[in-house]
């Protein structure tokens, strides 16, 4: 599966192979060298999407639709 993020691609080109690290307080975001500051972070959309699907599935099961 090919994943592409325009923002991510732009940032990689700008910083030249940055060291992306997931931040300690959420699995949904990663920042260059783990430093949280404006323009230094990006969303991990695959994690956000999986969490959303899981939440919807659990809601449907809870409503008796699963």
C-alpha positions as CSV (number, residue, x, y, z in Angstrom):
1,X,0.0,0.0,0.0
2,X,1.4,3.4,-1.0
3,X,0.9,6.2,1.4
4,X,1.4,9.8,0.3
5,X,1.0,13.0,2.3
6,X,1.7,16.2,0.5
7,X,2.6,18.0,3.7
8,X,4.8,15.1,4.8
9,X,6.6,15.0,1.4
10,X,7.1,18.8,1.5
11,X,8.5,18.6,5.0
12,X,10.9,15.7,4.1
13,X,12.2,17.7,1.1
14,X,12.6,20.8,3.3
15,X,14.4,19.2,6.2
16,X,16.3,16.6,4.2
17,X,15.7,13.2,5.8
18,X,14.5,14.5,9.2
19,X,14.4,12.2,12.3
20,X,10.6,11.9,12.9
21,X,9.6,10.7,16.4
22,X,6.2,10.1,17.8
23,X,5.5,12.5,20.7
24,X,5.0,11.1,24.2
25,X,1.5,12.5,24.8
26,X,-0.2,11.1,21.6
27,X,0.3,8.4,19.0
28,X,-1.4,10.6,16.5
29,X,1.5,13.0,15.9
30,X,5.2,13.0,15.2
31,X,7.7,15.8,15.2
32,X,11.2,16.3,13.9
33,X,13.6,15.0,16.6
34,X,10.5,14.8,18.9
35,X,10.5,18.6,19.3
36,X,7.0,20.0,19.5
37,X,6.8,23.4,17.8
38,X,4.9,25.1,15.0
39,X,6.0,23.8,11.6
40,X,8.0,20.9,13.1
41,X,5.2,18.3,13.4
42,X,2.8,16.3,11.3
43,X,-0.3,14.1,11.9
44,X,0.0,10.4,11.5
45,X,-3.1,10.0,9.4
46,X,-2.9,6.2,9.3
47,X,-3.2,6.1,13.1
48,X,-6.0,8.6,13.1
49,X,-7.9,6.7,10.5
50,X,-7.5,3.4,12.3
51,X,-8.7,4.9,15.6
52,X,-11.7,6.4,13.8
53,X,-12.7,3.1,12.2
54,X,-12.4,1.4,15.5
55,X,-14.5,4.0,17.3
56,X,-17.3,3.8,14.6
57,X,-17.2,0.0,14.7
58,X,-17.5,-0.1,18.5
59,X,-20.4,2.4,18.4
60,X,-22.2,0.2,15.9
61,X,-21.7,-2.9,18.0
62,X,-22.8,-1.0,21.1
63,X,-26.0,0.0,19.2
64,X,-26.7,-3.6,18.3
65,X,-25.8,-3.2,14.6
66,X,-22.7,-5.4,14.6
